[in-house]
């Protein structure tokens, strides 16, 4: 879709403010490395891709990043397998409700 519309991709992940694994001292650096590894394996070669790592509450950071960057569309996963056939997860629900752009929720 990005290729056909000559759009840039802003691929983001939100790191927890406190890591469960206390051996991770620099959470942003750790998740930036992981995101870049993912993009090396999965990003399309013919699309401009930018990786962004934020910390904090996932639902708030997604909406905030979308507003700051004035994105046209958010594509995200609904990752609550216990009730995925009936309801959106709380993160997806918040983003759909508060984002000022279209949101595509993909069931995981």
Buried (B, 14 or more C-beta within 10 A) or exposed (E): EBEEEEBEBBBBBBBEEEBEEEEBEEBEEBBBEBBBEEBEEEBEEEBEBEBBBBBEBBBBBBBBBBEEEEBEBBBBEBEBEEEBEEEBBEBBBBBBEBBEEEBEBEEE
